[in-house]
């Protein structure tokens, strides 16, 4: 079952996070823009469209009805569904985006397989997530029961995500990181650095391999 309950009932609180943590949000957006390729795009777990809209994504899949309604107001065509069973035709998109979505899916491997299915040959999957092995990732893990959004979340390390991508038919070609402080200490847009291990927010781009 999709973990939508807090997103259905605390939508306003979710939206306010982006205002409260403006510089963290802009940092995440900047690193995604750096690796985002051209082409027909879809976001899986589009939420309220906070990333779809500035990244020029016009189509999103989202299980939460209240979140999807806000995304529609931002100009995103929302398909109601979950990452493990995408209601999308085979080979219909060039880029498939997941931003802070993988920690909420029931089956990450199946979600990646579905992304592989809907991508055109040599299309890209782009993933943005919090690395559990960083300072902020460890903080989230230690305090997850205090946050209604993260109580049922499963956090991953960058190594785990890379491994799962390789197992589902993708080849990683770019990895960047940003947010090098706890959120309370992020007072400006954070720098972007290649690789991973220090920055809490990691952006990975991987190409669909064709047999």
C-alpha positions in Angstrom: 0.0 0.0 0.0 1.3 3.5 -0.8 2.3 5.5 2.2 0.1 8.5 1.4 -1.7 9.1 4.7 0.5 11.9 6.0 0.6 13.5 2.5 -3.2 13.3 2.3 -3.8 15.0 5.7 -0.7 17.2 6.1 -0.5 18.7 2.6 -0.3 22.3 3.9 2.6 21.3 6.3 4.4 19.7 3.3 4.1 22.8 1.3 5.3 25.0 4.1 8.5 22.9 4.3 9.7 24.4 1.0 9.2 27.9 2.3 10.8 27.3 5.6 13.8 25.5 4.0 14.0 27.6 0.9 17.8 27.4 0.5 17.8 23.6 0.9 15.0 23.3 -1.7 16.9 25.5 -4.2 20.1 23.5 -3.6 18.2 20.3 -4.4 16.7 21.9 -7.5 20.0 23.2 -8.7 21.8 19.8 -8.5 18.9 18.2 -10.4 19.1 20.8 -13.1 22.8 20.2 -13.5 22.2 16.6 -14.6 18.8 16.8 -16.2 18.9 15.8 -19.9 16.6 17.0 -22.7 13.6 15.0 -23.8 10.1 14.0 -22.8 9.8 13.9 -19.0 7.7 12.3 -16.3 8.1 12.6 -12.5 7.2 9.6 -10.3 5.9 10.7 -7.0 5.3 14.2 -8.3 3.8 15.4 -5.0 2.6 19.0 -5.3 4.7 19.7 -8.4 7.5 21.5 -6.5 10.1 19.9 -8.7 8.1 19.1 -11.9 7.2 22.7 -12.5 10.7 24.3 -12.5 12.2 21.3 -14.3 9.7 21.7 -17.2 8.0 18.4 -16.5 4.4 18.3 -17.7 3.3 14.8 -16.6 3.5 13.2 -13.1 2.4 10.0 -11.3 1.1 10.6 -7.8 -1.0 8.4 -5.4 -2.1 11.2 -3.1 -5.2 13.0 -4.3 -4.7 16.3 -2.3 -1.1 16.5 -3.4 -2.0 15.8 -7.0 -4.6 18.6 -6.9 -2.0 21.2 -6.0 0.3 19.8 -8.7 -2.5 20.3 -11.3 -2.7 23.9 -10.3 1.0 24.2 -11.1 0.3 23.0 -14.6 1.2 19.3 -14.2 -1.0 16.6 -15.7 -1.3 14.1 -12.9 -1.9 10.3 -13.4 -3.0 8.7 -10.1 -0.9 5.6 -9.5 2.1 4.2 -7.7 5.7 3.6 -8.7 5.5 -0.2 -8.7 2.6 -0.3 -11.2 2.9 2.8 -13.4 -0.2 3.4 -15.6 2.1 4.4 -18.5 2.8 2.8 -21.8 6.2 1.1 -22.6 8.9 3.2 -24.0 6.9 6.5 -23.8 9.4 8.9 -22.0 13.0 10.0 -22.3 13.5 10.9 -18.7 11.9 9.5 -15.5 12.5 11.5 -12.3 12.2 10.4 -8.7 12.8 13.1 -6.0 12.6 12.0 -2.4 10.3 9.3 -3.6 12.3 6.1 -3.2 12.1 6.2 0.6 8.3 5.9 0.4 7.8 3.2 -2.2 6.9 -0.3 -1.1 9.3 -2.0 -3.5 12.2 0.0 -4.8 13.4 -2.7 -7.2 10.0 -3.0 -8.8 9.8 0.7 -9.1 13.1 0.9 -11.0 12.0 -1.9 -13.3 8.8 0.0 -14.1 10.9 3.1 -14.8 13.0 1.0 -17.1 9.9 -0.2 -18.9 8.4 3.2 -19.6 11.7 4.7 -20.7 12.7 4.8 -24.4 15.9 3.0 -25.4 18.8 5.0 -24.0 16.5 7.0 -21.8 17.5 8.3 -18.4 16.3 7.8 -14.8 17.2 10.7 -12.5 17.0 10.1 -8.7 17.3 12.7 -5.9 17.4 11.4 -2.4 18.8 11.8 1.1 21.8 9.5 1.6 21.4 7.7 5.0 25.1 7.7 5.6 25.5 11.4 5.7 25.1 13.7 8.7 21.6 14.8 7.7 20.6 11.3 6.7 21.7 9.9 10.2 19.7 12.8 11.8 16.6 11.8 9.9 17.0 8.2 10.9 17.5 9.0 14.6 14.4 11.3 14.6 12.2 9.6 12.1 9.5 8.8 14.6 9.1 12.5 15.4 8.2 13.3 11.8 4.9 12.1 10.4 6.3 12.0 6.9 9.3 9.9 7.7 7.9 7.4 10.2 7.4 4.8 7.5 10.2 5.8 5.3 13.1 3.6 4.3 16.3 5.5 3.8 19.1 4.2 1.4 22.8 4.8 1.0 24.1 5.9 -2.4 25.9 2.5 -2.7 22.5 0.7 -2.3 20.8 2.9 -4.9 23.6 2.4 -7.4 23.5 -1.4 -6.8 19.7 -1.5 -7.3 20.0 0.6 -10.5 22.6 -1.8 -11.9 20.4 -4.8 -11.1 17.4 -3.3 -12.9 19.1 -2.5 -16.2 20.6 1.0 -15.7 24.2 2.3 -16.0 25.1 5.2 -13.8 26.8 8.0 -15.6 26.6 11.1 -13.3 26.5 11.6 -9.5 26.5 14.9 -7.7 25.8 16.0 -4.1 24.7 19.1 -2.2 23.5 20.2 1.3 26.6 19.8 3.5 24.9 21.0 6.8 21.9 20.1 8.9 18.8 21.9 7.6 18.8 24.4 10.5 22.3 25.5 9.4 21.5 26.0 5.7 21.5 29.7 5.3 22.3 30.0 1.6 22.1 27.9 -1.5 24.6 25.1 -1.0 27.4 24.3 -3.5 27.3 21.3 -5.8 30.1 18.8 -5.8 30.8 15.7 -7.9 30.5 12.3 -6.3 28.9 11.4 -3.0 29.7 10.8 0.7 29.6 14.3 2.1 26.4 16.0 0.8 23.1 14.8 2.2 21.2 15.2 -1.0 22.5 13.0 -3.8 21.4 13.3 -7.5 22.1 10.2 -9.7 21.6 10.0 -13.4 21.6 6.6 -15.0 21.0 5.4 -18.6 18.7 2.6 -19.6 20.8 -0.2 -21.0 19.4 -2.0 -24.0 19.9 -5.8 -24.4 
